[in-house]
Amino acid sequence: MKSPARVLLAGVAAVATVGALVGCSAAGGDGGESDSKIELRVATFPPGADAAAYEAFATQEKQFEKLNPDIDIIGVEYEWEGPTFAVQLAGGSLPDVFTVPFTDAKTLLENKQLMDVTDEMNDLGYTDSFNPIILDAVTGDDGHIYGFPRQAYANALSYNRELFEAAGLDPDSPPTTWDEVREYAKKISDATGKAGYSQMAINNTGGWQLTTATAARGGRTQTDNEDGSATSTIDNDATKAALQFLHDLKWEDGSFGSKIDLDWGTINQEFAAGNIGMYTTGSDIYTALVRDFGLNPDVYGMTVIPVEGEDGGPLGGGDIAVMSPTIDDQTKAAGVKWIDWYYMQKLLNEDAAVQDAKALADSDQAVGTPVLPVLSRELYEESLTWIEPYINVPREQMKPFTDNIWDQTPVGEPKKSTQEVYALLDEVVQTVLTDENADIDALLAQAQTDAQAILDE
């Protein structure tokens, strides 16, 4: 369920599918020279990314290896997905350097499955630079730091401008309330036969997006207690309203569409194919839509998610660059160099930002996709001026988001047993979408009881 300044928080959900990336690793010279190099396996893109993405990575790989001739970068296909990640981690099949969502970091810390990088973070001077709320996501109970926050986002409403126009809607004036989302969805469905609105429902993403819809309506599915425990609050008016919204689109309006078994990858595929008018997901989704799913940039639009009530806000998330605690000291040192060069320097340094943007733009990769800063809003906005000549995303089509996101207050994802509770909520979403007479009150009451049992384990 993947997905950087101000008031950030924690997480999203999605697959650790791993395979060697063919053709992206330098040969390393003759046998003796190759043997003296440290091989570093690093995460690259999900399976199915376009060739241009690998071309950009190959350019960046060569740039890094020129600066670090003793390190041989080996790119590995990688996509995080909740249900399979633990198996990949336990089996040792992950790259040496990979990324995880904020939501998984605490569980991995508790299980001692991340490398301690406290000294390295201090030596690089980053410890005091991060938003403290974001840094907390990678800080263990021992006060040590176990990863580098690299990117954050807010959930937003993505929409198809072409389907808007076909339904007689103005794509520059997207909906601002949930009632309008429902109204627009029906118009799109009636005019085009496509799903006016759709939502993820499986592989933990149904729970993620139900939590997103709850937060947007001012509710919370979990509260933290002072003793470190957590209380499930799933059975609340906002979650009920979110489920009733799905019920009404599906069973009263007929605007939800027939596919109710979508997750992060398949909903993006459907959207890129022009089969969905609107859906909610992270604000950083444009890059993946174009790179991995073949979206036509001209049809894309994005706006802030509608919020209601005093505490309504977009659910935030992001990911962290981490390393396995089983790698040796040499590999760890090489991994820190890669993380600093590939992920961090472009957030802080103009020359690094320009070099990164140029490499991406030269391979027709997205530059300038809206994200939330992990450092500060001021530095993020300054970095956009550094890379202005290379920005190639249709930011005018995203102005409803970029003009309004700073007026919203992001909400953190639940911190405890996040993925387990998301999986539980998948079933609630699926029931509402498959059973017209589903008892939403009973579903929420049972889900709250079941979630509390998970939290108390």
Residue, then its C-alpha position, 0 to 999 in steps of 0.5 A: m500500500k506504495s509511496p518527504a517537512r512539516v508535521l509528518l508521520a508514519g506509513v502505507a502498505a504494499v511486496a518484497t518481490v526480489g530478483a536480480l536487475v539485469g544489466c545494471s551492475a558494472a563489470g568491475g574490470d579484471g578478476g583481481e579488481s572485481d574480487s577486491k570490490i565490495e558487492l552491494r545489493v540495492a533495491t531499485f524498482p518494482p517488477g515491470a518498471d519501464a526500460a527508461a527507469y533502468e537507464a536512469f539507474a544505470t547512469q546513477e550507478k556509474q556516477f556513484e561507482k566513479l566516486n566509490p571505485d571499491i563498491d560494485i552496485i548490484g541493482v535488485e528488483y524490489e516492491w514492498e508488500g505487507p503479506t510477503f515481506a516478513v517471509q522475504l526478510a526471514g529468508g534473507s532474500l532482500p537486498d542489502v539496502f532496501t526501503v520499508p514504509f513507516t508503519d513497518a519500522k516499529t515492528l522491525l525494530e521490536n524484532k531486531q531486524l534493522m541495522d543500527v545506524t546511529d553513529e553513521m547518522n550522527d557522523l553525516g550530521y543528519t540527526d538534528s535535520f529531520n522532522p522529529i516526528i519522522l525521526d521517531a519512526v526509526t528510533g528504537d526504545d533504546g534511543h538508537i536510530y535504525g534507518f534514514p527517512r527518505q520520502a513522505y506523502a499525504n494521501a490524496l485524490s487522484y483523478n482522470r481528467e479525460l473521464f471528467e471531461a467526458a462526464g461534463l465535469d471541469p477537470d480543473s475544479p475537482p470535488t472538495t467534499w465526499d458528497e461531491v466525490r459521490e456525485y462526480a462518480k455517478k456522472i462519470s459512471d453514467a457517461t462512460g460506463k467506467a468506475g466513477y470511483s474505486q478503492m483498494a480492498i486486499n493485501n492490507t491496502g483495504g485497511w490502509q485506505l479505510t483508515t485513510a477515509t476515517a482520518a479524512r472524516g475526523g476519526r481514528t482507528q487506534t489511540d496510543n496509551e501512556d504505558g505504550s499500549a494501544t486501544s482500538t477505536i475502529d467502531n466510530d462514526a467516521t469509519k462507519a461513514a466511510l463504509q456507508f459511502l462505499h456501500d452507497l456507491k456500489w449498491e445504490d449508485g452503481s458507480f463503484g465498478s465491478k472490480i472489488d479485489l484491487d490492491w496498490g498495484t492492480i488499482n494503479q493498473e486499472f487507473a492507468a488504463g482509463n478504467i477508474g475516474m477517481y481513487t485515493t492513494g499517496s500523493d507521490i503516486y504519479t511517478a509509479l503510474v507513469r514508470d510502471f503502469g504506462l499512464n498518459p500524463d495528459v489525463y492525470g489530475m490530483t487534488v487534496i483528499p476531502v476532509e471533514g470535522e475538527d480533526g479531519g486530515p490526510l493520512g500521511g506516510g512515507d518510507i525509510a532506507v534501511m539495511s539488514p542487521t546481518i550484513d558485515d561491517q564493510t557492506k554496512a559502510a558501503g550501504v551507508k555511502w549509497i543511502d547518503w548519495y542516492y537518497m539523502q544528498k539530493l534533499l540537501n545539496e543543490d549539486a546533488a539535486v541537479q545531478d539526480a534530476k538531470a539523470l532522471a530527466d535524460s531518461d524521461q523519468a518523472v521529476g518534480t512529483p509532489v511529496l512531503p518533505v522529511l526535512s523542512r518545507e523551506l528546504y523542500e521548496e528551495s530544492l524545487t527551484w534547484i531542479e526547475p529546468y528538469i521538472n517534467v511532471p504536469r504540475e499544473q494538473m496537480k495544482p488543486f493538491t499543491d495549492n491546498i495541501w499546506d492548509q491540511t494537517p496530516v494524520g499519522e498512521p496507527k503505530k501498533s500492529t499496523q499491518e495486522v489490523y489493516a489485514l483485518l479491515d480488508e475483510v470489513v471492506q470486502t464484505v461491504l462491497t460484496d454483500e448489499n445487506a452487510d451490517i456495518d455496525a456489527l462489522l465494526a463492533q467485531a473488528q474493534t474486538d478482534a483488533q484489540a486482541i491483536l493489540d494486546e498480544 
